[in-house]
Amino acid sequence: MLRKTGLEYSVPARGGWTIVHVGMLVPEAHEIFVCAAGCLRGVVLSAAEMNLTGRFSTVAIEEHNVTDGDMEELLIEGVTDILERLEKRPPCVLVYTSCIHHFMGTDLDDCFRVLGERFPDVDFVDCYMTPTMRKSTLNPDKMMRKRLYAAIKPLKTDENDVLLCGNCFAVTDSCDIKVLIEKGRKRLLELPNIDNYADYKKLGSAGLIISNLSVAKDAADELAAKLGVKSLQIPFSFGYNEIKDNLVKLAGAVGTEYDTFEADCRKADEALRAAKDVIGDCRIAVDGMITTRPYSLARLLAEHGFNIDIVFSDSVGGEDTDYEWLKKNVPGISFEKCVSPDMRAYKKSDIAESFGNKPKILALGQKAAYFTQSSYFVDMVENGPLYGFDGIVRLSEMMTESFLNAKDLRKTLDIKGWGCESCI
């Protein structure tokens, strides 16, 4: 059943990745967006801010293309013209069609067939800039994670290769996932660590596909089915027992044991205790931009004595047990739905900035920082490189550093695509 929606508010915190940023993870690929001029404005800016306009082109749809019925011809000839003008032929081209193609029933299969015949040395990947369909099919984010791996073909399986699928950021060397995989004498493969197309194609040898993001599950399942290997989801969480269960599953899949649970719990507890000693009773705001599990994070911190004041998230409630736990066990906590039009006039004056050298509120995430107007915030999106107990330790350290050192809020929020080195 489709959920009824109306007007939605878009928070001016720009660190989240767009389909432009995500597509650029395919090394040496060239992106071509076939859209109306108004739609192209934002994606052009994303590519420009990444300093990657050399890997980005557009084909503008005009009114006469709609009335003349030449949408297929425009796509085929537009992409052809771009490729013939490039100094070097890219090995892969991501072609982003838009809402109008689907409203008009454009024969995209035939378009890609013709392009494949014209350029047999190019892998064409059909991608989608279709925000109007985000509630009726896979949303653009989930679809883009799937298309990231579309050009990969099955190779001879190497049981020692484990691919972490769908993440925008490579995990740290000390991450629980990487440590456990290496303990099983296997190798962790991650798209963000690959810098050439030949190595990208070698991902087709992976013997196990894992994912820890909900938006990446479909991508992992589809790729695993194509390669004829197993797919394993180990969902991101801040709950100790849930982390343990996931690591036990991963250990079994890579042929080893997870036997450091108690030691890992102690390390996480010690890191949280050290952060609490510095942060004290300072109010904390958490948002759904810094992590895919904001209620799980808020619960973890509340259980360790932190003063959780607000959780900002695009979804409130549902079947999230952490949300229900927070409502029951954290008196005075408030929940704000970021996309609500009312958030445009959210009152910030009573919690803004700091007194002395201490913040009135510590914000975890860019949206929380914006809504509270706090210069003391942890700047990260979509879990960053973190996972598991090591992720809790690292986040505790980030919280302490952010509590002690103010950031330039306006400058930070203006930067599009957190973690992209070229986004300056």
C-alpha positions, 0 to 999 in steps of 0.5 A: 500500500502506498503511503499518502504524502504531501509537502515535504521539507528538505533540510539545508544540510548537504553532506548526504550523497546523491546518485551523482556521488554514488555513481562516481564510485565506479572507477573510470565510468562516465555519467550521462544524465538525460533530463529536463534542464531544471532537473539537471541543475542540481546534478551538474552542481554535484559533479562540479563540486566534486571536480569531476565534470570530466566524467559527467555529461548531460542531454537536455530534454526540451518540450518539442522532444515530448510533443514530437515523440522522439525521446528514443532518438534523443537519448541514443543520438545524444549519448552517441554525440557525447561519446564521440566527442570525448578524448578517451572512450570510457569503459563504462557509461552510466546513463541516467534516464528521468521521470519523463521517460517512464511517464511516456513509456520510452523504449529504453531496452531498445535504446540500450540495445542500439547503444551497445551495438554502436559501442561494443567496447563500452559497458552501458548501465541503465540508471534512474533519476526518478524521484517522483517514483520513490514511494512506488518502486525502489527509491533512487538510492536503493536503485543506485546501489544496485546499478553500481554493480550492474556491469560486473560479470561472473568470473571464476569464484574465489572463496577467499574474496568477500565483497562488502556491497553498497557502502559509500565509505570503506571501513577502517582497518580496525573495523570488526568486519575487516578484522573478522574476515582477515581472521578467517584468512579471507580478503575484504573487497570494497568498491570505495577502495578500487581505483580502476575499472579492471579491478572493478570487473574482478569483483565478479570473483567474490565468493561471498557478498555481505551488506550492512545497510538496508539500502544495499540489501537488494544490491547484495542479493541481486549481485550474489544471485548473478554470481551464484554465491551466498548473500549475507546481511549483517545490519548496522546497529549500536546494540551489543547483542545485535552486533554480536549476533551479526558477527557470529553469522559473519564468522560462520560464513568466513570459516572462523569464530567470533570469540571476543564479545566480552572484551569488545564490550569492555572496550566499548564501555570504556570508550563511552565512559571516557566520553561521558566523563568529558561531555557530562550532562550536556544535552545531545541531539541525534539525527538520521543523517549521521547513522542509519540507526538513530534510535539505536544510537540514542538508546546506546547513549541513554543506557550509558548515562548520556542526556539524550534530548532530541532525535531528528529522523525522517521516520518516527515510530514504526516497528523500531523497538529502540524507538519504543524503548526511548519513549518508555525510558527517557523522560522528556525526549522529543522526536522530530520528523525532519521532512515535516513542513513545520520544521521550516519554522523549527525554533532554534533560538532556545538551544542555539550556540554555547555558553562559555567554552561549553556547548548547550547541546552536542549535535550528532549529525548535520541535520541535528546541528542545523536544527539546533544551530550548534557549532559543536557537532559530529560531522559524519553521514550514513555511518561513515567508515564505522561498524560494530564495537570498534565503531562505537569506540571511534564514535565515542572519540569523535563525540569527545573531540566535537564537544571540545572543539567548535566547527564552522557550521555554515561552511560545513553544511554548505559542502556537498557530499561528505567524505568526497575529497574533491568536494571543497 
